[in-house]
Amino acid sequence: MANQILLFHGDCELLILEKINELKKKISNPSLNLEQIDAEKPNLERVVSALSTQPFMFGDKLIIIKGADLKLEIWDSVLSFLGTVPANVKVIFWANSVNKKSKIYKLIDKIGEIYEFKSYAPWEEDQLVSFLMRRVKYAGKGIERPATLRLCETCGNNLMKLSGEIEKLVTFIGDRKNIKESDVSALASPGEISVFVLSEAVADKDLAKSLTSFRILQKNGVVLVGIISLLANQFRIMLASKSRKNSMDIARIFSANPYFVKKCAKKASKFSEADLERNLGLLLETDLKLKSGGEQGTAFELLLTELCSG
């Protein structure tokens, strides 16, 4: 039963849909044996009936229970039926939210499998870029790394949005093998602003763009501690580049992408070593302030003002 009762949750709808579509393809009679239940307003009688019903004809049956709020105790009513689901029936709970202490979560964790599908965090630039390059390759094309970074900066890190933009770009370049940065600039539709736009603005000492970018990010609910982590890593790499170490060595030390290291090295010329050390101290001070409460927006805007000065 380990792969029979599944729980999917997380903020990345694209990855959830792709996994579900992969499972749908294995159903031989989808018109008869594919059942999707809208669980935002739970109809437990229908859920129990679906869990107890054998597939029609031959093959397997797939039940998708979408939109379930598994923090609600009402779902405890189906616990006894999960252990008796017919062997050729697979059940997916696609949950809007979960409570890891709830009875249903603990039971699925025990008898089934739980998958959390998460978007890439703002500081996971390398992983996001690698993901996009794989998707372009899957579409039979290539993409230059600067084009991938430009795509992230323009469209943000929503994977559903980025996937749609890649489809547009693949169609746009026609018989050409590679997507160029100029293609992205010409075609990509702006989405939610990326944290990489903010880090670039800070590295350029562009205070106006830094503040504008930050206010949009704050409105969109980006975690400020994550931004501080990204900026601190950027300034550490800048400081290391002042020592004239090889960029590959610096990349190994910081577990960073060599391209990002080279990019930081170019920006480092705008700062003295004293500036970089001061900025790292400011980031640490602000991190402590944010974790101790107080007005976060004001503290972060003051930080950006000081980082871009000097």
N, C-alpha and C positions, 0 to 999 in steps of 0.2 A: 504493500500500500504506500510505500515511500514516495512513489512518483504518481500516486493516484489522487491524493488530496493536496492541492497546491494553494498557497497564499501569495499573491502578488501585491506589493505596495511600494510606494515611493513617488517622487515628484517627476519622474521621467516617463511621460506617457508614450513617447516614441518607442522606447525599449520594451515597454510592457506590450504594446500593440504588436511589435515584431515577434515577440516570444509567443503571443497568442496565435498569430497568423501561422507561425511554424507548427503549432499543435493542431490548428484547424486542418492543415493540409494532410494530416494523418487520418482524418475521418473519411471513411470510404463513402458514406451516404449522408453528407452534411444537411441535405434538405429534410432528412428524417431524424438524424442523430446529433444535431447541433442545437443546443438550447441556450439562449441568453436571457437572464433574468435581471431586470432593473431593481436593485435592492436599496435604492435611496429611501424608498418608502417600503420597508420590508413586508412582503407577503409570505409569511413563514409556511403557510399551508402549501403554497406553490413550490417553495424551496424543498420542503420535506417530500412532496410528491415526486419532484424531479430526481431527488437523491435516491428514491426507492424504485424508480422505473428502469427496467431493462432496456437495452437498445432495440430498435425495430430492425427486423431482418437480420443481417449479419454485420459483423464489424464492431467498432467501439462507439461509445457515446461521449460527447464533450459538453459539460455544463459550465457556463460562465456566469458567475454571480457578481454583477458589476455594481460598484458604488456603495458597497456595504460599509457601514460605520461599525467596525468591530470593537469599538469602545463601549457600545451599548450592551447591556446585560441581556437584552432580548434575544441575542444570538446564542445564548446558552441553551435555548430550547432545541437547537438542532444537534447538540453534542452527541446524543445517543445514536443519531442516524449516521454520523460520519464514519463510525466503525463498522457499519453494515452496508456500505455502498457496494453494489454489484462489482465484480472484479473487472468487467470490461467497460466501466464508467469512470471517466476522469472529471474531477471537479476543480474549477479555478475560482477562488474567492479573490476578486479584484477590489481591494479595499481602499476607500477614500482615506481612512485613518485606522490605526490599530492601537491597542493597549497591550503591551507585551506581558502584562500581569493578568490579563483576562483569561478565563477558562478556555475559550475557543482558540486563542493564540497558542496557549500552552499545549492544547491537544493536537493542533495541526503541526506544531513543532515536534511533537512526539511521534505521531503516526504518518505525517506527510512531509512536505518540504516548503520552506518559506524563502521567498526571493524579495530582496529590496532593490528597486531600480532607481538609482540616484543620478541626477544631473551632475556634471563636473562642477566642482567648487571654483570660485573665481581665481584661486591661486593654482589650479591644476591646468595651467595653460598647455603644458607639453602633452598631457593625456588627451585633452580636447583636440589639439592639432592632430595627433596620431589617429584619433577616432575619425576625424573628417577626411584625412588622407586615405584611410581604409575604405571609407564609403565611396570616395571618388574612384578608387581603384576597382571596387566592386562594380561600378558603373562602366568600367572599361576605359577609363581615362586616367590621366595623371594631373597633379596640381603642384605648382611651385609653392615652396614653404611661405614666402612673403604673401602669396595670394591667400593662403589659408589663414595667416594672421590677420590680413586685411578683412577677411570674411568674418572672423570672430569680433574684430573691432567694430565692424559695421552692424552686425546682426545680433550681437550678444552671445549668450551661451545656451539658449533654448534649442535643444537638439531637434525638435520637430521643425522649428523655423529654419535651422541650418540645413536640415535634410531637404526641405523644399527649395532652398536657395541652390543647393548643389544640383538638383534636378534641372532647374532653370539654366544654370551655367553649362551643364553637360549638353543640353539642347542648343544653347547659344553658340558654343564653339564648333558645332557641326563635326566635320571630319578631322579637325585639329586634335592632336593627342593630349595637349596639356592646357590646363586653365591657368591663365596669367593674372598677375595682380591688376593689370589694366581691365581685364574682363570683369573682375569683382567690382572695381570702382565704377564701371559702366552700368552694371546690371543689378547688383545686390540692393535689396530694399532694407532700409534701416529698421532695426528692431529695438529691443531694450538695450541701452548702452552697456558696453562691456567694461568690467573693471580694468581691463588692459588699456582702455582709452585713458583712464585716470592715471595709471602708473606711467604711461608714456608722457602725459602732460606734466606730471611731477618731475620726471627725468629731464624734460625740456625747460623746467622752471616757468611753465606757463600757468600762472596763478588763476587767471580768468577761466581757462578751460578746465583746470583742476577743480575749481569750486563748482562750476556748472555740472561737470561729470559727477562729482560727489553728490550733489543735491538730487540728481536723477536716480543715482544708485540707492541713496537713502530712501527716496520715495518708493522705490521698487523692493525695499526690504532686505537689501544685501547686508550680511553680517559684517560689522565694522572691524571686528577682530581679525577676520579673514583678510581684509584689505591691508591691515597693518602687517600681517605676516608676509603678504606679497611684496609690499613696499620695503620691508626690512630685508628680505632676501635680495631684492634688487640693489639696495644700497650696499649690502655686504659684498655682492659680486663686483660692484663698481670699485669698492675699496680694495678688493683683492686684485683687480686689474691694474691698480696703481703700482703694485709691486713688480709689474712686468712679468708675472708668471704666464706660462703658456695657457691659452684659452682652454685647451683640452684638459690640462691639469686642474684649472679652476672648475670646469664642468664636473670633473670627477669628485672634487672636494665637496661641492655643493649639491651633487646629484642633479645637476641642471643640464638642460639641452645646450649644446655648444653654440647653436645659433643665437639663443637668448643671451649667452655669455658675451658673444661678440657684440650684440646689440647694446648690452650694458656698458661694455668697454668704450664704445663710441660716445655714449652719453656721459661717461665719467669725466671727460675733459671739461665739462661745465662746472665741475665741483673740485675743490681742493680736498686733500686728505682730511684736513681739519673740519671742513664742511660735512663730509661723509660721516665722520665719527660723531659730530654734533647731531646730525640727523638720526643716526641710530639711537642715540641717547634720547632724543625727542620722541621717537617711536615707542621706546620702552616706557617712558613716562606716560604717554597718552594711553598705551595699552593698560597700564595700571589704573589710570583714571577711569577708563571705560568699564573696567571690571569692578570698580568700587562704587559705581553709580554716578549720578550727576547728569548734567546736560550733555549728552553725547554729541549731538550735532555741532554745538558751539565748540566743544573741545576738539573735534576733528577738523573743523574749518580753521581754527587757530593753528593746529598742526600743519595743515596744508600751506597756510600763509608763511610759516617759519621754514618749511621745507623748500619752498620756492624762492626764498630770499637769499641774500648773500652773494 
